[in-house]
Amino acid sequence: MTSQHARWALLGAETDDPERIAIREALALGKALYDRRTALGLTSVELAERAGMHQDDIECIEEGGTEPTIGLLHALAAALDAEIRAAAGHDLGSLWFEAHAV
């Protein structure tokens, strides 16, 4: 016999929601961008100049306010002298910038 609580949700139901996936992907991009930028010792202004963007754009991305697109990922990777890497899933850590091999 199983019981159901009014606030319980079906397991996995939220993981299939396209809106939630988009939010998690945007947050993963923001974290990856922040991690690589700070590892290089760059300010958001310096990165914006390298990427041909505005500082507000960089800050918006880092705060998880921008859905990743292929064009955006390529532009940011070039500005960060890195390759973009992605793993299965949509959570933090599923996207990162990897420094070019020396």
Secondary structure, DSSP 8 states (H G I E B T S, - for coil): -----TT---TTTGGG-HHHHHHHHHHHHHHHHHHHHHHTT--HHHHHHHHT--HHHHHHHHTT-S---HHHHHHHHHHTTEEEEE-SSSSTTSEEEEE---
